[in-house]
Amino acid sequence: MKNNFWKKLKSPILALAPMAGVTDSAFRQICQENGADVVYSEMANVSALFFNPKKTLELVRFNSKKEKNYVVQLFGKNPKHFAVATKIITEKVKPHGIDINFGCPAKKVFGHGSGCALMPQKKLAREIISAVLSNTNLPVSIKIRAGIGDTNALEFIKNVSDLNFQAVMVHGRTYEGKFTSQVDFDLVAEIKKIIPTKIVLANGGITTPEIGAEILQNYPSLDGLGIARGTFGQPWIFQQIKDLIQKGKYKKYSFSKIKKIMLKHAELLWGDKQEKGMFEVRKHLAWYVKGFPGASEIRQKLVLVKNPTEIKKILKEIK
């Protein structure tokens, strides 16, 4: 296996979990600058890569000089498509790892028979993991949910535990629980017992440094965390969790520092995607200013920006 970065990481590992429309190169760089150890791409459709790879390859490209421990996540349901897509990603994108999505509950993905819909299909799940493993020399990981219907994550992991994937990120809610039910971290810890030599990351409901640190303290066997929505407007949550664990406290970011991060994020997006990037950065800008005095008025201005210069001017006016 080529350069298994998972084995070189120190615990706790803090990863930026994959999110469609969010975890692009600019955001991944911002998160890594603020403490993320591993970063995942947006979900890439293996069938799109199989039939017409150009657009999807654009989606998952990365800055090899600035992004470390970068993992491309694949979703789909056809093992043959997974095999071809894996080979394409390995040869043309050259990331540091490849991940298979068995956990997405989104209607568009689930309705297609992908994501969490694959968990009850034991034979197919094994075929997909095997197809990926057979077509790359990169470390392979998987992302799952606590369960769906009569299938729970423990059964799923037992079914594939002998396969040579290196890590698993477990969202501690079931498919039925979506993003709002109680997160079952006890179950995630049980999974670590089944696969003690593999990396196990807990995911779901980690929205503050305190929650992240508490999970790691309560479940010391876990190797780390995967953080998704908890990064919205606070990509520095990774560093704050590390500081809380190591020093017992963390610094809150001043609005002055947040403004610098906002501008850098916008500049990275502009450099990468120009006008399209300015459309995509608007949601991030709204998340960054949430909770600040006059946030509503600031948001109204920021959602109309057309370039980083306009953003800089608006931010300069904010005291």
N, C-alpha and C positions, 0 to 999 in steps of 0.2 A: 504493500500500500504506500502511495506517495504522500510523504509529509503529513502524518496524522496529527493535526494541530490539537485535537481534543486532548490527547495524552500529555501535551505540554502546558496546558492551562492549569493555573492554581485555583483551588476551591476557596471561596465560592465563585463560580462562573456566572457572570451576569450577561444575558443575551438579549438583544433587540429581536423580539419575535416578529415573524413575517406578517405584514398587513397590506392588503391590496390598496393601492392608491396612496400609501403612506411611506413605506420603507424603500424609497428610491435612494440613489447614491448620495444625494445631498443630505438627506436626513440620517442616513447611516454614518456619514462622516461626522455630522454634528454629535450624534450619540457616542461615537467612539472617542471623540475629543472630550467627552464628558463621562467617561468611565465604562462604556460598554465593551465587553471582552470579545463577543461574537455578534455578527450582524447577519440577518437573513434578508433575502430579496423579497420582492413582491411575488405572489404565486404565479408560476409559469405553466401554461397549459401544454401538456405533452403532445396532444393531438395537433395543436397549432404548430409546434416544433416539428412534428412529423410531416405535415402537409405543406406548410409555408413558414419556415422558421424566421424569416427576416424581421418581422415586427416584434416577435417575442424575444429574439436575441437582443434587440434594442432595449427592451424592458429590463433585461437582467444584466446588461453590461455593467462594469464597475471600474473604479479608479484603482488600478493595481498598486500604485505608489502610495495611496493614502488609506485604502481600506484593507484591514487585516482580518483574518479569520472570517472570510465572507462565504456564506452558504447560499446556494441557489435552491429554492424550494419548488418542487414539481408537483402538479396535481393532474389527475386523470383516472382512467379505469382500464385502459388497454395495455397489458404487459409489453406487447410489441412496440407500441408507441413510447412507453417508458424506456425501453431499450435503446431505441433510436435517439430519443430526446437526450438521454443520459450521455450518449456518445458525442452528440453535437455540443452539449454544454461543456463536457470535459475537454474537448479538442478546441472549441472556438472561444468559449468564455474564459476557461481556465480559472474557475473559482477555487476556494480552499476546501470546499465540501459540497455535498449534494444532500438535500432533505426531501423526504416523501411525505405529502400531506394526507394523513388519515383522520384529520380532526376538524376540518372546516364544516360548520353547520349552515353556512350561507345558502339560501334557497337556490341561487344560480348554480352553485357547485354541487350541492347535495342532490338537487333535481336531475343533474347530469349523471348521477351515479358515482360521483367522486367524493373526496373528502371523507367525512364521517360515515357516509353511506357504505364505505368499504369495510368498516370494522367488523360487521357480522359475517362477512364473506372470507372465511379463514383461508380457503385454498387460493383464492384470487389474491389476497393480501400477501401471502407467501410468494406467489408467482411474481408479483410486482416488485417486492423487495429483492428477490433473486435476480430479476431482469436488470435492475439498477446496479446491483453488486457486480454482475457479470460484465458490465459495459463501462466500468470506470476504475481508475486506480486511486480515486479520491475517497476520503472517509465518507461514509453514508450515515445519515441520521433519519429519524422519523418523528412526526408530530401526531399525537393522538388525543382523544378526549377520554373523560372518565368512563364513558360508555354510551350505548344507544340501545334502547329497547331492552332485550334480554341479554345483550352482550356487554360485559364490562371490560375495563382496561386490563384487569388482571388476566382474564381469559385470553385477550388479544395478545398480550405480551408472552404468555406461556406458549402460545401457538407459534411465535416467531423467535423466541429467545435464543434458539440455536444458530440463527442466521448472523452473519458477521457485520451488522450495523454497529456503529460506535456510540451513538447517543440517542436519547429519546426525550422530547419535551412533552409533558403531560398537562393538558388543560384540565384542571380538576373539577370541571362541570360536565354533566352529561349533555348529549345532543338536545334532549328535551329541556335542559336547564338554560340553554343558550348562553347569554352573558350576564344574567342577573341572579341566578340561584346561588346557594351556598357552595363554596369551593371545597372539595374534599382532599385536603392535603395528606390525610391519613392514608388514603388510597395510593397517592404518589409515593409515599414512603414504603408502602407494601411492594410496589413495583420495583423499587431499588433492591429489595430483598431477593426478588426473583432473578434480577440481572445485576448482581453486585459488581461485576467487572466493567459494566457499561456506564456511561455518563447519564444521569437522570436529572432533568431540570423541571421544576414546578412552575406552572403557568396559570394565570387567572386571578383577577381581582387585586393585583398588586398595584395600587394607585398612590401609595405614599412610601417614603423611606422606612417609616415605622413598621408598616405591614411587611415589607420585604425583609427587614432585619429580624422581625419576630418569627417569620416562617423559617428562616435559616437557623435561628436559635432553637426553635421547637423541634425541628427535624434535622439534626446534625448529619444524618446519613446522606442527605440529598447533596448533589454536587453544585447546585446553583438554581438560578431563576431565569425564566423567560418572561420578559415584560413587554406588553403590547400597548393597550390603551392608556396605561399609566405613564407613558412617555408623552402623551398629548400636552403640549405646552410646557413640558418640564423634562426635556431630554437629559437633564443633569441628575435625574433620579438615580441613575447608576452610581455616580460618584457619591451621592448623599448616602446611599445604602452602604457603600464601602466605608465611608467615614464613620457612620453610625456603628458599624460592626467593629472597626479597628480602634476608634477613638472614643466611642460612647456618645458622640454628638456630631452634628453636621451643620454647615453654614447654609443659611437661606440665601438664595441669590437675590441681590439688589436689583431694582428695576433698571439701573444703569448697566449692570452686567447682562441682564436679560435682553436689553436693547441691542447690545453688541452681538449677542448670539443670534437674535432675530435678523439683523442686517447681514451677518455672515451667511446664515442659512439662505437668505434671499439671493445673495451674490453667488453662492454655489449653484443654486437652481438656475439663475440667469446664465451663468457660464456654461451650464450643461444643456439647458432647454430653451433659453431666450424667452420669448413672449409666452410660450406654453408654460414655462416654469413660473411665471408671475401669476398665472391663473391657478396653478397648483399650490403656490405658497400661501394663498389667501386663507385657507383653512388653518394652516399652522400659525399665521399671524394672529388670527382670532383666538386660538388656543393660548398663545403666549400671553396675551393681555387680559385673559379672563381673571376676574377677581380684583383687578386694579381699579382705583378711582377713575371714573369717567370711561370705563372700558367700552361701554356701548357706543359712545361718540367716536372713540378711537377706532373701533372695529368698522364703523361706517366709512371711515376714511381709508382704512387699510384694504378693504375688499375692492377698492377701485384702482389700486396701484397698477402701474404699467411697467415699472422698472425699479431697480434698487435705489436710484437717486431719489425718486418720489418717496420711497419708504424711509430713507435717511432723513429727508426733510420733515416728514410727519413725526418721526421719532424724536427729532431734535426739538420740536415744539412742545413735547410732553415733558413736564417737570416731575 
